[in-house]
Amino acid sequence: MSAQDDRRAAGGVPAAPGRGAAGSDASAKTASAIGTHSAASLTLAERKVVLVTRRTRLQDLLVRHHTLAQARFYLEHLGADLDDYIREDAAYARSLVTATAVLRIWGRHQIVDRAFLPNFVFAPDDIVVALGQDGLVANTLKYLRGQPLVGVNPDPERWDGALLPFVPEELEDTLSRVASSRSPTRSVTLARARLSDGQELLAANDLFIGPKSHTSALYEIEIDGRRELQSSSGLIVSTGLGSTAWLRSVVTGSVAIAAATGHAAPDDAWHPMAWDAPALTFAVREPFPSKTTGTAISYGRIEPHSALHIRSRMPEHGVIFSDGIESDFLRFVSGLEATIETAEVKGCLVTRA
């Protein structure tokens, strides 16, 4: 668990802000439209459903600029289209109405904004639903301990949704299948960073180890008996799920630079791993060679029953965060050692087949 996990307390938030009475009326109409068939198939369930939501871009703008007029002025000044933000928000609102209508019929449920995940306690038998983009699924997965996670795409015309196989209209049947153990699932390997002071942090996609600001990271790295002092822009450690995300960008850029400067790049420089692959891949970003720092350990695999050891030499600003969420981090400063390995707990994603 992360440092924040140690301070978790049960809690949550009501339905996404900004929906108002119109959202409630629409939800009631949707629930009525579901009909008696739904009421029969979705009787009050013993297992609670936790719906994880996220703020839309429009809601984030309104938090910062307070009014729609000020938000429009800000975006138009940048040459952006506020109407696209409005369309995205409306689509998410409609999907949220559909999902909450199903949950009211289901019975026990709770709605939690993604911002509260670091302090939220999931029960062992919860069924979790993430309504958002792929990033919300990955961000939710690292806070679970084997509970099934259903990814729901709120706007299929906008988002491809590799981790979002379902749409809101399918939620009713999907929950019934999950509750009766009739729905297929895929196991997902998670990464774990464990500090020498006992703190831990899990990742579904990737871990970043490096400086909090745009400065160089100084550390000692060790794997499989090899050790060296390095200075770089930090390290990325990727799971199989994340091997097509940040890691792919790092490797793609490195290969392009190598080709442009006349250096041959190996044909097998990068291959995505399976989601359940029992290994991790690490890459050092922009390693700098000097009289005291090396670049020999710049890329590799962390195989089962092995680990990557990193000893911080950063007096301040050193951090470890996961899945791109910089606000949920571990301080990684001089005197601390991080052990990076696969986590014992596995993620459980509900799939179609």
Contacts in CASP RR format, 6 or more apart in sequence:
PFRMAT RR
TARGET T0000
AUTHOR 0000-0000-0000
METHOD contacts of the structure
MODEL  1
MSAQDDRRAAGGVPAAPGRGAAGSDASAKTASAIGTHSAASLTLAERKVV
LVTRRTRLQDLLVRHHTLAQARFYLEHLGADLDDYIREDAAYARSLVTAT
AVLRIWGRHQIVDRAFLPNFVFAPDDIVVALGQDGLVANTLKYLRGQPLV
GVNPDPERWDGALLPFVPEELEDTLSRVASSRSPTRSVTLARARLSDGQE
LLAANDLFIGPKSHTSALYEIEIDGRRELQSSSGLIVSTGLGSTAWLRSV
VTGSVAIAAATGHAAPDDAWHPMAWDAPALTFAVREPFPSKTTGTAISYG
RIEPHSALHIRSRMPEHGVIFSDGIESDFLRFVSGLEATIETAEVKGCLV
TRA
1 200 0 8 1.000
1 201 0 8 1.000
1 202 0 8 1.000
2 118 0 8 1.000
2 199 0 8 1.000
2 200 0 8 1.000
2 201 0 8 1.000
2 202 0 8 1.000
2 328 0 8 1.000
2 330 0 8 1.000
3 199 0 8 1.000
3 201 0 8 1.000
3 330 0 8 1.000
4 118 0 8 1.000
4 119 0 8 1.000
4 328 0 8 1.000
5 118 0 8 1.000
5 143 0 8 1.000
5 200 0 8 1.000
6 199 0 8 1.000
7 119 0 8 1.000
8 118 0 8 1.000
8 119 0 8 1.000
8 120 0 8 1.000
8 121 0 8 1.000
9 119 0 8 1.000
9 121 0 8 1.000
10 120 0 8 1.000
10 121 0 8 1.000
11 110 0 8 1.000
11 112 0 8 1.000
11 116 0 8 1.000
11 119 0 8 1.000
11 120 0 8 1.000
11 121 0 8 1.000
12 110 0 8 1.000
12 111 0 8 1.000
12 112 0 8 1.000
12 113 0 8 1.000
12 116 0 8 1.000
12 120 0 8 1.000
13 111 0 8 1.000
13 112 0 8 1.000
13 113 0 8 1.000
13 116 0 8 1.000
14 111 0 8 1.000
15 53 0 8 1.000
15 96 0 8 1.000
15 100 0 8 1.000
15 111 0 8 1.000
16 53 0 8 1.000
16 55 0 8 1.000
16 59 0 8 1.000
16 92 0 8 1.000
16 93 0 8 1.000
16 96 0 8 1.000
16 111 0 8 1.000
16 113 0 8 1.000
17 55 0 8 1.000
17 59 0 8 1.000
18 59 0 8 1.000
19 93 0 8 1.000
19 96 0 8 1.000
19 97 0 8 1.000
23 93 0 8 1.000
23 97 0 8 1.000
26 94 0 8 1.000
26 97 0 8 1.000
27 97 0 8 1.000
27 100 0 8 1.000
27 101 0 8 1.000
27 104 0 8 1.000
28 101 0 8 1.000
30 97 0 8 1.000
30 98 0 8 1.000
30 101 0 8 1.000
31 101 0 8 1.000
31 104 0 8 1.000
31 105 0 8 1.000
34 101 0 8 1.000
34 102 0 8 1.000
34 105 0 8 1.000
34 172 0 8 1.000
38 102 0 8 1.000
38 105 0 8 1.000
38 172 0 8 1.000
39 105 0 8 1.000
41 172 0 8 1.000
41 173 0 8 1.000
41 176 0 8 1.000
42 102 0 8 1.000
42 105 0 8 1.000
42 106 0 8 1.000
42 172 0 8 1.000
42 175 0 8 1.000
42 176 0 8 1.000
44 106 0 8 1.000
44 107 0 8 1.000
44 108 0 8 1.000
45 106 0 8 1.000
45 107 0 8 1.000
45 108 0 8 1.000
45 175 0 8 1.000
45 179 0 8 1.000
46 108 0 8 1.000
46 125 0 8 1.000
47 108 0 8 1.000
47 125 0 8 1.000
47 126 0 8 1.000
47 127 0 8 1.000
47 179 0 8 1.000
48 108 0 8 1.000
48 109 0 8 1.000
48 110 0 8 1.000
48 123 0 8 1.000
48 125 0 8 1.000
48 126 0 8 1.000
48 127 0 8 1.000
49 103 0 8 1.000
49 106 0 8 1.000
49 107 0 8 1.000
49 108 0 8 1.000
49 109 0 8 1.000
49 110 0 8 1.000
49 126 0 8 1.000
49 127 0 8 1.000
49 128 0 8 1.000
49 129 0 8 1.000
49 175 0 8 1.000
50 109 0 8 1.000
50 110 0 8 1.000
50 111 0 8 1.000
50 112 0 8 1.000
50 122 0 8 1.000
50 126 0 8 1.000
50 127 0 8 1.000
50 128 0 8 1.000
50 129 0 8 1.000
51 99 0 8 1.000
51 100 0 8 1.000
51 103 0 8 1.000
51 109 0 8 1.000
51 110 0 8 1.000
51 111 0 8 1.000
51 112 0 8 1.000
51 129 0 8 1.000
51 131 0 8 1.000
52 112 0 8 1.000
52 113 0 8 1.000
52 114 0 8 1.000
52 117 0 8 1.000
52 128 0 8 1.000
52 129 0 8 1.000
52 130 0 8 1.000
52 131 0 8 1.000
52 136 0 8 1.000
52 140 0 8 1.000
53 96 0 8 1.000
53 111 0 8 1.000
53 112 0 8 1.000
53 113 0 8 1.000
53 114 0 8 1.000
53 131 0 8 1.000
53 132 0 8 1.000
54 113 0 8 1.000
54 114 0 8 1.000
54 131 0 8 1.000
54 132 0 8 1.000
54 133 0 8 1.000
54 136 0 8 1.000
55 63 0 8 1.000
55 113 0 8 1.000
55 114 0 8 1.000
55 115 0 8 1.000
56 85 0 8 1.000
56 88 0 8 1.000
56 89 0 8 1.000
56 92 0 8 1.000
57 85 0 8 1.000
57 88 0 8 1.000
57 89 0 8 1.000
58 71 0 8 1.000
58 82 0 8 1.000
58 85 0 8 1.000
58 86 0 8 1.000
58 88 0 8 1.000
58 89 0 8 1.000
59 89 0 8 1.000
61 71 0 8 1.000
61 74 0 8 1.000
61 75 0 8 1.000
61 85 0 8 1.000
62 68 0 8 1.000
62 71 0 8 1.000
64 71 0 8 1.000
65 71 0 8 1.000
65 74 0 8 1.000
68 82 0 8 1.000
71 82 0 8 1.000
71 85 0 8 1.000
72 82 0 8 1.000
75 81 0 8 1.000
75 82 0 8 1.000
75 85 0 8 1.000
76 82 0 8 1.000
88 155 0 8 1.000
88 158 0 8 1.000
91 154 0 8 1.000
91 155 0 8 1.000
91 157 0 8 1.000
91 158 0 8 1.000
92 131 0 8 1.000
92 132 0 8 1.000
92 154 0 8 1.000
92 155 0 8 1.000
95 131 0 8 1.000
95 152 0 8 1.000
95 154 0 8 1.000
95 155 0 8 1.000
95 167 0 8 1.000
95 168 0 8 1.000
96 131 0 8 1.000
96 154 0 8 1.000
98 168 0 8 1.000
98 169 0 8 1.000
98 171 0 8 1.000
99 129 0 8 1.000
99 131 0 8 1.000
99 152 0 8 1.000
99 168 0 8 1.000
99 171 0 8 1.000
100 111 0 8 1.000
102 168 0 8 1.000
102 171 0 8 1.000
102 172 0 8 1.000
102 175 0 8 1.000
103 109 0 8 1.000
103 111 0 8 1.000
105 172 0 8 1.000
106 175 0 8 1.000
112 120 0 8 1.000
114 136 0 8 1.000
114 139 0 8 1.000
114 140 0 8 1.000
117 139 0 8 1.000
117 140 0 8 1.000
117 143 0 8 1.000
118 143 0 8 1.000
118 328 0 8 1.000
120 143 0 8 1.000
122 128 0 8 1.000
122 143 0 8 1.000
122 144 0 8 1.000
122 145 0 8 1.000
122 147 0 8 1.000
124 145 0 8 1.000
124 147 0 8 1.000
125 147 0 8 1.000
126 147 0 8 1.000
127 147 0 8 1.000
127 148 0 8 1.000
127 150 0 8 1.000
127 175 0 8 1.000
127 178 0 8 1.000
127 179 0 8 1.000
128 140 0 8 1.000
128 144 0 8 1.000
128 147 0 8 1.000
128 148 0 8 1.000
128 149 0 8 1.000
128 150 0 8 1.000
129 149 0 8 1.000
129 150 0 8 1.000
129 151 0 8 1.000
129 152 0 8 1.000
129 171 0 8 1.000
129 175 0 8 1.000
130 136 0 8 1.000
130 137 0 8 1.000
130 140 0 8 1.000
130 149 0 8 1.000
130 150 0 8 1.000
130 151 0 8 1.000
130 152 0 8 1.000
131 151 0 8 1.000
131 152 0 8 1.000
131 154 0 8 1.000
131 168 0 8 1.000
132 151 0 8 1.000
132 152 0 8 1.000
132 153 0 8 1.000
132 154 0 8 1.000
132 159 0 8 1.000
132 164 0 8 1.000
133 159 0 8 1.000
133 161 0 8 1.000
133 164 0 8 1.000
134 159 0 8 1.000
134 161 0 8 1.000
134 162 0 8 1.000
134 163 0 8 1.000
134 164 0 8 1.000
135 163 0 8 1.000
135 205 0 8 1.000
135 323 0 8 1.000
137 149 0 8 1.000
137 151 0 8 1.000
137 163 0 8 1.000
137 164 0 8 1.000
137 204 0 8 1.000
137 349 0 8 1.000
138 163 0 8 1.000
138 204 0 8 1.000
138 205 0 8 1.000
138 241 0 8 1.000
138 242 0 8 1.000
138 323 0 8 1.000
139 204 0 8 1.000
139 323 0 8 1.000
139 325 0 8 1.000
140 149 0 8 1.000
141 149 0 8 1.000
141 188 0 8 1.000
141 190 0 8 1.000
141 204 0 8 1.000
141 347 0 8 1.000
141 349 0 8 1.000
142 190 0 8 1.000
142 202 0 8 1.000
142 203 0 8 1.000
142 204 0 8 1.000
142 322 0 8 1.000
142 323 0 8 1.000
143 202 0 8 1.000
144 347 0 8 1.000
144 348 0 8 1.000
145 345 0 8 1.000
146 345 0 8 1.000
146 346 0 8 1.000
146 347 0 8 1.000
146 348 0 8 1.000
147 348 0 8 1.000
148 178 0 8 1.000
148 183 0 8 1.000
148 185 0 8 1.000
148 348 0 8 1.000
148 349 0 8 1.000
148 350 0 8 1.000
149 347 0 8 1.000
149 348 0 8 1.000
149 349 0 8 1.000
149 350 0 8 1.000
150 166 0 8 1.000
150 171 0 8 1.000
150 174 0 8 1.000
150 175 0 8 1.000
150 178 0 8 1.000
150 350 0 8 1.000
151 163 0 8 1.000
151 164 0 8 1.000
151 165 0 8 1.000
151 166 0 8 1.000
151 349 0 8 1.000
151 350 0 8 1.000
152 164 0 8 1.000
152 166 0 8 1.000
152 167 0 8 1.000
152 168 0 8 1.000
152 170 0 8 1.000
152 171 0 8 1.000
153 159 0 8 1.000
153 161 0 8 1.000
153 164 0 8 1.000
153 165 0 8 1.000
153 166 0 8 1.000
153 167 0 8 1.000
154 168 0 8 1.000
156 167 0 8 1.000
163 349 0 8 1.000
165 350 0 8 1.000
165 351 0 8 1.000
165 352 0 8 1.000
166 174 0 8 1.000
166 350 0 8 1.000
166 352 0 8 1.000
174 183 0 8 1.000
174 350 0 8 1.000
177 183 0 8 1.000
178 350 0 8 1.000
183 350 0 8 1.000
183 351 0 8 1.000
184 350 0 8 1.000
184 351 0 8 1.000
184 352 0 8 1.000
184 353 0 8 1.000
185 348 0 8 1.000
185 349 0 8 1.000
185 350 0 8 1.000
185 351 0 8 1.000
186 275 0 8 1.000
186 276 0 8 1.000
186 348 0 8 1.000
186 349 0 8 1.000
186 351 0 8 1.000
187 275 0 8 1.000
187 276 0 8 1.000
187 346 0 8 1.000
187 347 0 8 1.000
187 348 0 8 1.000
188 204 0 8 1.000
188 239 0 8 1.000
188 240 0 8 1.000
188 241 0 8 1.000
188 275 0 8 1.000
188 276 0 8 1.000
188 346 0 8 1.000
188 347 0 8 1.000
188 348 0 8 1.000
188 349 0 8 1.000
189 239 0 8 1.000
189 240 0 8 1.000
189 241 0 8 1.000
189 275 0 8 1.000
189 276 0 8 1.000
189 277 0 8 1.000
189 278 0 8 1.000
189 279 0 8 1.000
189 280 0 8 1.000
189 342 0 8 1.000
189 343 0 8 1.000
189 346 0 8 1.000
189 347 0 8 1.000
190 202 0 8 1.000
190 203 0 8 1.000
190 204 0 8 1.000
190 239 0 8 1.000
190 342 0 8 1.000
190 343 0 8 1.000
190 345 0 8 1.000
190 346 0 8 1.000
190 347 0 8 1.000
191 202 0 8 1.000
191 203 0 8 1.000
191 206 0 8 1.000
191 207 0 8 1.000
191 237 0 8 1.000
191 238 0 8 1.000
191 239 0 8 1.000
191 280 0 8 1.000
191 322 0 8 1.000
191 340 0 8 1.000
191 341 0 8 1.000
191 342 0 8 1.000
191 343 0 8 1.000
192 200 0 8 1.000
192 201 0 8 1.000
192 202 0 8 1.000
192 203 0 8 1.000
192 340 0 8 1.000
192 341 0 8 1.000
192 342 0 8 1.000
192 343 0 8 1.000
192 344 0 8 1.000
193 200 0 8 1.000
193 201 0 8 1.000
193 202 0 8 1.000
193 203 0 8 1.000
193 207 0 8 1.000
193 209 0 8 1.000
193 237 0 8 1.000
193 320 0 8 1.000
193 322 0 8 1.000
193 330 0 8 1.000
193 338 0 8 1.000
193 339 0 8 1.000
193 340 0 8 1.000
194 200 0 8 1.000
194 338 0 8 1.000
194 339 0 8 1.000
194 340 0 8 1.000
194 341 0 8 1.000
195 320 0 8 1.000
195 330 0 8 1.000
195 332 0 8 1.000
195 336 0 8 1.000
195 337 0 8 1.000
195 338 0 8 1.000
195 339 0 8 1.000
196 335 0 8 1.000
196 336 0 8 1.000
196 337 0 8 1.000
196 338 0 8 1.000
197 336 0 8 1.000
199 330 0 8 1.000
201 207 0 8 1.000
201 320 0 8 1.000
201 321 0 8 1.000
201 322 0 8 1.000
201 328 0 8 1.000
201 329 0 8 1.000
201 330 0 8 1.000
202 322 0 8 1.000
202 343 0 8 1.000
202 345 0 8 1.000
203 237 0 8 1.000
203 239 0 8 1.000
203 322 0 8 1.000
203 323 0 8 1.000
204 239 0 8 1.000
204 241 0 8 1.000
204 242 0 8 1.000
204 322 0 8 1.000
204 323 0 8 1.000
204 347 0 8 1.000
205 238 0 8 1.000
205 239 0 8 1.000
205 241 0 8 1.000
205 242 0 8 1.000
205 245 0 8 1.000
205 246 0 8 1.000
205 322 0 8 1.000
205 323 0 8 1.000
205 324 0 8 1.000
206 236 0 8 1.000
206 237 0 8 1.000
206 238 0 8 1.000
206 239 0 8 1.000
206 242 0 8 1.000
206 245 0 8 1.000
206 246 0 8 1.000
206 247 0 8 1.000
206 322 0 8 1.000
206 323 0 8 1.000
206 324 0 8 1.000
207 235 0 8 1.000
207 236 0 8 1.000
207 237 0 8 1.000
207 320 0 8 1.000
207 321 0 8 1.000
207 322 0 8 1.000
207 340 0 8 1.000
208 234 0 8 1.000
208 235 0 8 1.000
208 236 0 8 1.000
208 319 0 8 1.000
208 320 0 8 1.000
208 321 0 8 1.000
208 322 0 8 1.000
208 324 0 8 1.000
209 217 0 8 1.000
209 219 0 8 1.000
209 234 0 8 1.000
209 235 0 8 1.000
209 237 0 8 1.000
209 310 0 8 1.000
209 319 0 8 1.000
209 320 0 8 1.000
209 332 0 8 1.000
209 338 0 8 1.000
209 340 0 8 1.000
210 217 0 8 1.000
210 219 0 8 1.000
210 233 0 8 1.000
210 234 0 8 1.000
210 235 0 8 1.000
210 314 0 8 1.000
210 318 0 8 1.000
210 319 0 8 1.000
210 320 0 8 1.000
210 332 0 8 1.000
211 217 0 8 1.000
211 233 0 8 1.000
211 234 0 8 1.000
211 314 0 8 1.000
211 317 0 8 1.000
211 318 0 8 1.000
211 319 0 8 1.000
212 317 0 8 1.000
212 318 0 8 1.000
212 319 0 8 1.000
212 326 0 8 1.000
212 329 0 8 1.000
213 317 0 8 1.000
215 317 0 8 1.000
216 231 0 8 1.000
216 232 0 8 1.000
216 233 0 8 1.000
216 288 0 8 1.000
217 230 0 8 1.000
217 231 0 8 1.000
217 232 0 8 1.000
217 233 0 8 1.000
217 234 0 8 1.000
217 235 0 8 1.000
217 314 0 8 1.000
217 318 0 8 1.000
218 229 0 8 1.000
218 230 0 8 1.000
218 231 0 8 1.000
218 293 0 8 1.000
218 312 0 8 1.000
218 313 0 8 1.000
218 314 0 8 1.000
219 229 0 8 1.000
219 230 0 8 1.000
219 310 0 8 1.000
219 311 0 8 1.000
219 312 0 8 1.000
219 313 0 8 1.000
219 314 0 8 1.000
220 227 0 8 1.000
220 228 0 8 1.000
220 229 0 8 1.000
220 230 0 8 1.000
220 310 0 8 1.000
220 311 0 8 1.000
220 313 0 8 1.000
221 227 0 8 1.000
221 228 0 8 1.000
221 229 0 8 1.000
221 230 0 8 1.000
221 235 0 8 1.000
221 284 0 8 1.000
221 297 0 8 1.000
221 308 0 8 1.000
221 309 0 8 1.000
221 310 0 8 1.000
222 308 0 8 1.000
222 309 0 8 1.000
222 310 0 8 1.000
222 311 0 8 1.000
223 297 0 8 1.000
223 300 0 8 1.000
223 302 0 8 1.000
223 306 0 8 1.000
223 307 0 8 1.000
223 308 0 8 1.000
223 309 0 8 1.000
224 306 0 8 1.000
226 296 0 8 1.000
226 297 0 8 1.000
228 293 0 8 1.000
228 294 0 8 1.000
228 296 0 8 1.000
228 297 0 8 1.000
229 292 0 8 1.000
229 293 0 8 1.000
229 294 0 8 1.000
229 313 0 8 1.000
230 284 0 8 1.000
230 287 0 8 1.000
230 288 0 8 1.000
230 293 0 8 1.000
230 294 0 8 1.000
230 295 0 8 1.000
230 297 0 8 1.000
231 287 0 8 1.000
231 288 0 8 1.000
231 290 0 8 1.000
231 293 0 8 1.000
232 284 0 8 1.000
232 285 0 8 1.000
232 286 0 8 1.000
232 287 0 8 1.000
232 288 0 8 1.000
233 285 0 8 1.000
233 286 0 8 1.000
234 284 0 8 1.000
234 285 0 8 1.000
234 286 0 8 1.000
235 282 0 8 1.000
235 283 0 8 1.000
235 284 0 8 1.000
235 285 0 8 1.000
235 310 0 8 1.000
236 246 0 8 1.000
236 247 0 8 1.000
236 250 0 8 1.000
236 282 0 8 1.000
236 283 0 8 1.000
236 285 0 8 1.000
237 280 0 8 1.000
237 281 0 8 1.000
237 282 0 8 1.000
237 302 0 8 1.000
237 308 0 8 1.000
237 340 0 8 1.000
238 245 0 8 1.000
238 246 0 8 1.000
238 247 0 8 1.000
238 280 0 8 1.000
238 281 0 8 1.000
238 282 0 8 1.000
238 283 0 8 1.000
239 273 0 8 1.000
239 275 0 8 1.000
239 277 0 8 1.000
239 280 0 8 1.000
240 272 0 8 1.000
240 273 0 8 1.000
240 274 0 8 1.000
240 275 0 8 1.000
240 277 0 8 1.000
240 280 0 8 1.000
240 281 0 8 1.000
241 275 0 8 1.000
243 272 0 8 1.000
243 273 0 8 1.000
243 281 0 8 1.000
244 272 0 8 1.000
246 324 0 8 1.000
247 270 0 8 1.000
247 281 0 8 1.000
247 283 0 8 1.000
248 270 0 8 1.000
248 272 0 8 1.000
250 283 0 8 1.000
250 285 0 8 1.000
251 269 0 8 1.000
251 270 0 8 1.000
251 283 0 8 1.000
251 299 0 8 1.000
252 270 0 8 1.000
254 265 0 8 1.000
254 269 0 8 1.000
254 283 0 8 1.000
255 265 0 8 1.000
255 269 0 8 1.000
255 270 0 8 1.000
258 264 0 8 1.000
258 265 0 8 1.000
259 265 0 8 1.000
273 279 0 8 1.000
273 281 0 8 1.000
275 349 0 8 1.000
276 346 0 8 1.000
278 303 0 8 1.000
278 304 0 8 1.000
278 342 0 8 1.000
279 301 0 8 1.000
279 302 0 8 1.000
279 303 0 8 1.000
279 304 0 8 1.000
279 342 0 8 1.000
280 301 0 8 1.000
280 302 0 8 1.000
280 308 0 8 1.000
280 340 0 8 1.000
280 341 0 8 1.000
280 342 0 8 1.000
281 299 0 8 1.000
281 300 0 8 1.000
281 301 0 8 1.000
281 302 0 8 1.000
282 299 0 8 1.000
282 300 0 8 1.000
282 301 0 8 1.000
282 302 0 8 1.000
282 308 0 8 1.000
282 340 0 8 1.000
283 298 0 8 1.000
283 299 0 8 1.000
283 300 0 8 1.000
284 295 0 8 1.000
284 297 0 8 1.000
284 298 0 8 1.000
284 299 0 8 1.000
287 293 0 8 1.000
287 294 0 8 1.000
287 295 0 8 1.000
287 298 0 8 1.000
288 295 0 8 1.000
289 295 0 8 1.000
302 308 0 8 1.000
302 340 0 8 1.000
302 341 0 8 1.000
302 342 0 8 1.000
304 342 0 8 1.000
306 341 0 8 1.000
307 339 0 8 1.000
307 340 0 8 1.000
307 341 0 8 1.000
308 339 0 8 1.000
308 340 0 8 1.000
308 341 0 8 1.000
309 337 0 8 1.000
309 338 0 8 1.000
309 339 0 8 1.000
309 340 0 8 1.000
310 337 0 8 1.000
310 338 0 8 1.000
310 340 0 8 1.000
311 335 0 8 1.000
311 336 0 8 1.000
311 337 0 8 1.000
311 338 0 8 1.000
312 318 0 8 1.000
312 332 0 8 1.000
312 333 0 8 1.000
312 334 0 8 1.000
312 335 0 8 1.000
312 336 0 8 1.000
312 337 0 8 1.000
312 338 0 8 1.000
313 334 0 8 1.000
314 332 0 8 1.000
314 333 0 8 1.000
314 334 0 8 1.000
315 333 0 8 1.000
315 334 0 8 1.000
316 333 0 8 1.000
317 333 0 8 1.000
318 331 0 8 1.000
318 332 0 8 1.000
318 333 0 8 1.000
319 326 0 8 1.000
319 329 0 8 1.000
319 330 0 8 1.000
319 331 0 8 1.000
319 332 0 8 1.000
320 329 0 8 1.000
320 330 0 8 1.000
320 332 0 8 1.000
320 338 0 8 1.000
321 327 0 8 1.000
321 328 0 8 1.000
321 329 0 8 1.000
321 330 0 8 1.000
322 328 0 8 1.000
332 338 0 8 1.000
END
